Amino acid sequence: MRYNKRMKKRIYEKKLSVPFYDADYLHRMKVSAILKEFSQLAGEDYIDRGMSHQFLSEHGGAFLVSRVALRIVRYPTHGQRVTVSTWESEQRGPLFIRAYAMTDEAGNLLAEEESGWLYVEIDTRKIVRPRDFPWLCPTIDRATGIHIERLGTADGERVAEHPVTYSDMDANGHLYNATYGDIITNTLSRAEYERDIAEIYINYVHETKYGDVLCIFRENGADGILLTGKVGDAVCFESRLRFAR
């Protein structure tokens, strides 16, 4: 790949209107839809830099999301015009740290996210550390108000199960990362769901594939609701969410 101006430090952004199908019955943009827009924007940024999914695959690698932390300041609503933006903010150990923001037309912050991505060799699943990544990923020193964290495993009651079907899977052949937002919020009671979520953390521990049945366990604590998804005894994801006061 030749060096070009698109490989310089920059913030990549686009404008959109919140679609009807991405809003819930309270007219709020779904958590899964916010996660999806941010994840999609990251992919578009890489495509614009010349590193499409096909390009990386031809070179034997792929980016996989490892952790996300989402903060919702104010829910976007159906039909609202917003600007979504993303940038590489840091390289931390094996992780490429990426930041995101969603703002309204007046520039007010609606939501922000930090995510950690791993670059892996497709055949071996060996992790390629950022220092050994063969292309430029310059960072911008601009942090978000929320950061990815280590999460514990919920040892509480089993509250739901989710059989993984065809429509859950993405082009990598496993459960799409943003779909976990639906799986997690679907475990809430109606009264809880109708409260505004302020923060949600998701750590993707093990990939989930077609035919797997995710069993969801819940534990309530002073630090929020802790959820763990397992297939058999294997932990597939860990999550924590907090409601707005």
N, C-alpha and C positions, 0 to 999 in steps of 0.2 A: 504494500500500500504506500502510495506517495503521500508525503506530508502536505497538508493543505490547511487553509485558514480555519476550516471547520474543526480542526483538532486543537485549536487554541482554547484557552479558558473562556467559558461562555455560559450563559444561562439560556436554555432552550425552552420556548414557550409556545402556546397556542391558545386561541379563544374558542369557546364552545357554549352552547345552550344546553342546560340539563335536560335530557330527553324524558318524555313521559314514562317510558318503560324503565327508567332508572330511578324513578321516584316511588316511595311507598304510599300507603293509604293516608298518611299524614302529610303528604306532599314533600317530604324530606328526601333528599338524595340518599339512596341506600348506602350503608357502609361498604358493601361489596362493590358498588358502582364507583365510589371514591377510590377504593383500592385499585380497581380496574383501570380507571383513567390515569392514575399515577404510574402504574406498571406499564401501560401502553405507551405513555409519554416517554418513559425511559427507553423502551424499544425503538421508538421513532427517533430519539436523539442518537442512538447508536447507528441506526440506518442512515441518518443524515451524515454521520461521520464516516460512512463507508463500511460499517461493521454490522451488516444485516445478519439475521439468524442463519441464512443460507451461507453467507461468507464465512461466519465463524464455524459452521458445521463442516464446510469444505476444508477448513484448517484444523478439524478434529476437536473443536471445543464448543462450549455453550455456557451461558450465564444462567445460574439458578439462584433464586432468591432464598436467603437463609433466615432473615428476620425482618420484621417491619414494626414500626411504632407510629401510630396515627393519632393526631390530636385534632379534634373538631371544635373550633371556636364558635361557629354558628353554622347550622346545617344549610347547605345550598338547597334551593327548592326548584320544583318543576318549572322549566321555562326560563330560569334565571341565566343571564349571561355571566360567564365567569372566565377568568384566565388561569390556566394551569401552567406551572413552570417547574423545571428540574435542572439540577446541576450535580456534578461530581464534587463532593465536599471533603472527602478524606479517604485515605487508605489505611486500614487498621488491621494489622495481622494478616490473615488470609482474606479479609473482606474488603470489597470495594464499597465505600459508603456513599450513598446517593441521597440527596435532599429534594423535597418537593414543596410546593405551595399552591394553594388555590385562593384566588382573591375575587372580590366582586368588581363591578365596573368603576367603583370609586377607589379601588385599591385596598379595600379593607380585607384583612385576612379571614378566610372562612375555615380553611383546614390546612394542615401541614403534616409532613411525614418524613421520617428517616428510614432508610432500608439498607440492609447489608446483603451484598451479592457475592457469590462464589463463582469463580471461573473454573470449570472442570474439563478434563479430557473425557470426551464422550465414551470411548471404549473402556477405559480403566476407571473412570470416576475419580481419578487423581486430581487433587486441588492444585491449581496453578496460582501461586502467590502473586500479588500485584507487581512486585519487583521483577518477576519473570514474565509478566504479560508482554507480548511482543509489540503492542501498539500503544500509542500515546493516550493517556487518560488524565489530562491536567485537571487539578482540583481548584476550587474556589473556596476561600476561607470565609464561609457564610453559613453559620449553624442554624438549626431549627430549634424550636422550643420544646422538643421532645426527642428522646434518643432511645435506640434499641437497647434491650436489657436481657440479662439472663433471667429465666423464669423457672419457677418450681413446678412440680408435678402435682396435680390435684389428686388427693386420696379420698375424696368424698363420694357422694352417691352417683350412680349411673343415671343420667337424666335424658339421654337420647341416643339414637343410633342413626347412621347415615350410610346406606348402601351406595357405593360409587358406581354411577352409570355412565353411558357413553357421553351424555351432554355435560358431564362434570369435567371431562378430560380436555387437555390442551394439546398442542402440536408436539409437545415433548412426550406425550403418552401417559401423563399422570394428572392427578387432580389439580386444576388450575388454582394458582395461589389466591386470587381474589374471591374464589368461590367459598373459601374458608370463612369469609365475612358473613355470608348467608348462613352457613352451617352454625356458626357461633351465635349469631343473633336469633336464629330459630330456636335455640335452647332456652331463651328468656320467656318469662311469663308475659302476658299481654301488658300488664301494668308496668313491668320493667322495660319492655320494648318501647313503650310510649314515652319513657323518660329519654332525655337526650344523652347519648354517650359522649363523654368528654375525651376519653383516651382508650385506645385498644392496642394491645401488643400481641403479635403472633410470631412464634418461633417455629419454623418448619424443620422438624427433626428427621423425619424419614418419609420418602415419597409414598403416596397412596395411589393405587392403580385400580383399573376397572375390576369389579368383582369383589374388592375389599369392602368390609363393613366397618366403618368407623364407629366405635363406641365412645360416647362423650361422658366424661366424669366432671363433676362440679364441686368446688369448695368455696365457701364464703369466708372472707377475711376482712380485716381492717383496711387492707390495701386494695380491696376490690374483689371481684369475682374471678376465681382461677378456674380455667377449663383445660382439660387434657383429652386429646383424641387418641385412641389406641386401636390397633388392629391386632387382636389376640393380646399378647403381652408386650408387643412392640409399641412404643410411644411414637406417634406420627406428628403431632403438633402440640404445642403448649400455648395458652393464651391467657391474658389478663385484661379485664376491662373495668373502667371506672365511669360512673355516671356524673353528669354535671350537678353541681350543688343546687 
